Amino acid sequence: MARHRGTFKPEHPEPYEVSRSQIQSFLKCPACFWMNRVKGIKFPGMPGFLLNTATDTLLKKDFDVYRELQQPHPFMERHGLGHLVPFKHDDFELWTKSLQLGLRASYEPADFIIGGGLDDVWHNRDTNEIHIVDYKSTAGKRNEEGTALNPISLFGTYKEAYKNQMDMYQWILKQQGFNVSNTGYFVYVNGDQHFQDGMLEMDADAANMKFDVQLIEYEGNSDWVEQSILDVKACLDSPDCPDHADAGFGPKGDKQCEYAELFDRMQEHNL
């Protein structure tokens, strides 16, 4: 039986596959989500951030060495986490494949499969819990005001999606029966573009870029997840497009909503 994904088809017999990023899209603007998933309208997308993908791959290689050894990485030990080791599980590689919704859980009340792809999982040998770990990378000035994910932190309010992502992955693994800690970790690498003289090597066609690395602890809360899934289901079942999101994510504050508003006007004039 063909998988049910992409445009929502109420008559399809298979559960509808909803990615973590699609739920975030719904939270950002239900109208744009409905237009994309129900009507199949394609909005212009952002280009991929290949440097971010590269840092994710390299960080995973770092921790994979200690996953095989079942020992804490020295980075973990430096941050007082010597009781944790990278989690070793038969399905771990599958969980990292986001395009396949490798990490997934069924949610029968909505007839959905909820999924995504995570970066890492660490195992607490003292409590036998597992901790979700997410790699993040950027290149900017470091904020010294704190490392907690709050409005004045390194991430700032505009990256609430990072928290939601962690909450979702904690929820999915809890649905699978794992003993998941609410404490998750962000391994945050920040490209140093302010204090280096340059990056080109003098005697080779090669370049190096240094990164400042921080470990940010986050206390997750997935209480909102199931109601949001039900809200997504109600949105998909609705024959009418919801209103666009409020100011800040509406037509004046979000490019996708601007495109949606333009599309609506073109439809009105049969363009």
N, C-alpha and C positions, 0 to 999 in steps of 0.2 A: 504494500500500500504506500502510495506517495506521501511524503511528509507534508504537513500543513504549515506553511511558512510564507513569508512575503505578504501579499494581499490577503486579508481575512475573508474566508469563505464560510459562512454560517452552516452551510449544508455539508461541509467536508467531514468525513467520519473520524479523522485522526485529530488528536489534541493539537491545538494551535501552539506553535513555538514562539515564545516571547523572550527576547534577549534582555539582559540587564540594561543595556544601553537604550533599548526601546522603552522600557519602563521609565528611565530617566527622561527620555524625550516626552513621554506623556506627562510627567511631573512638570516639565518645563512649559509645555503648551499643549493641552488636550486637543485643541483645534488642529494644529499642525500634525499631531500624531494621527488623528482621525482621517485627515485628508490623505496622509501617506499610506496608512494601513487599510483603510476601508475603500477609498477611491483610487488607490494606487498612484497618487500624484508624486512624482519624483522632484525633490527640491535640490538645488545645487549643493554639493557637499564640500567639506573642507578637504584639502589634500592631506595625505598621510604624513605623519611626523616620523620619518624613517630613523632619525637620530634617537628618538625615544625608544623605538623598537630595538635599535642596536644596544642601547644601554640595558634594556630589559634582558636581552639575550646574554650579554656579558655578565650581568649580575646573577642570572640563573646558573651560568657556568661556574661562577665562584661558589655558590652554595651547593651545587650538585656534587662537587668534590667531597664536601663534608656530609652530604646526604648518603653517599656510598660508605663513608667511614663511620657514619652514625656518631659523629662528634660535633660539638659546637664550633662554628666558624669563629676565628679570632675576633672578628667584628662583633659577634654576639657576646663573647666573653668580655670585651672591653666595655660593653654597655650593661654589664651585670646580669647577662642572660646565659650564663654557662650551664644552666639547667635545661636549656632548650637545644634541640638539634633539628636540622632540616628533616621534615617528615618524609619517610620512605613508604610508599604505598604502590600497589600494582597499577592503580588507575591514575597515578599522579600526572604522568605525561598527557593522558587524555584530558584531565582537568584543565590543562593549560591551553587547550585549543579552542579559542573563542569562536572562530568561524563555524565550528562544528557544534557549538554549545556543548563542549566537552564536559563542563561541570553543569549538571542539570538535575532538576527535581520535578516530579509531577505534582500538580495542584488540582485535584479533582473538582473542588467546588466551582472552578472556572473552566475546567477542561483544558488547561494550559500545561505546557512544559516550559518551565522557567530556567534559563541557563545563561552561560557566559564562559569566560576563560580566565582563571586566576593566575597570579604570578608565582606565588609560593605559599607553603604551609610549614609551620614549625611545630614540633612536638615537645610538649612539656613533660619531661620524664618524672617530675615530682607529682604532678596532679593527673597525668595521663590525658590532659586536654590537648587540643590542637589550636593553633593561633593562625588566623589568616594574615598573610603578608602581601603587601602591594608595593611594587617598585614605581617610583615617580621620578621624573627628571625634568630639569629646566636649565636656564642660564640667566641668572639675574642676581641682584644684590641680596645678600642674606639678611633676613630679618632676625634681629637678636632679641626680640621682645618675648620669645617663648617658643615652645615646641608643641604645645597642646593645640588640637584643632579647634580653635575658637575664632571669633571675628577679628582678633588682632594678631592672629598667629601667622606663621609662615605661609599657610595656604590661603587664608582670607575667606571672606564670605562667598566670593564668586566661585569657589571650588567646593561647595556643598556636595557636589556630585561625587567627590572622592569618598566622603563619608557614606553616602548612600550605596556606593559600590561595595564598600567593606561590609555594610549591614546586609546587603543582598547575598553576598557570598557566605557570610556566617549563617544566614537563614537557610540557604540551599543545603549546606553540609549538615546542618541540624536536621533537615528533612530526611537526609540519608541515614540518620542515626548516629552520626559522629558526636563525640563529646567535645563541643566547640566552645572555647572561651570567648567571652564578650570582648576581651582585650585583643586588639589587632595591632599590627605594626606597619608603618610606612617606612621603607628605605628610600630616602629622598636624596638624589644626587644633583648637585647644582654646578653646572659648568663654570669654571673660573675664567671670566672674560675681563676682569677688572685689575688683576694683580700680576698677570704674566706679561713678559716682554713680547711674547709671540709664541707660535706653535710649530713652526717649521724647523726640522732638524738641519744642522749646518752641513752634514756630510752624507745625507741620503735623501731620496725623494720620499720622505715620510713626515708625518706631523703628529704631535701629541697634544692632548687637551686634558688638563687636570680637573678633577671634580671634588668639591667639598661634599662630604657625606654626612647626613644626619639620620638618626633613628627617631621616629615620632610615634609615640604610643597613642592609641585611640581606643576609647571605651565605646564599643558599638551598642546599638539598640535597634533590633529588627522588629520591634512591636508594630511599626507602621507598614511593614511589607505586605502582609496578607490583605489588609484593607485596600492598599494601593492596587494589588492584583485584581481584586473585585471591582475596583473603580475602572481599571483598564478594560475589563470584560464588559462593564456597563457602557463604556464609551464605544467599544467596537460594535455592540449590539444596537446602538442608537441609530435611527434612520436620519437624524439631523446632526449637522456639524456643531460641536460645542462652541462656546465663545473662546476667543483667543485670550491668552493669559494677560494678567494685569500689567500695569506699567512696570518697566524694567525688563519684561520678557514679551511685551506686546509689540505691535507694529512699529513703534518708534524705538524699541530697544533690542529687537532681535531680528537678524537678517532673514531667518527662515519665515518669520511672521510677515516680514515685508514682502517676500516673494509670494506668500500665500495671499496677502491682500491684493497684490498685483494680479494674481491668477483669478481671484474672485471678480475683479473689475473687468478683466478680459472676458470672462464667462458671461457677465451681465450684458456685454456689448457684442457677444458672439464673435469675438476675435480669435 
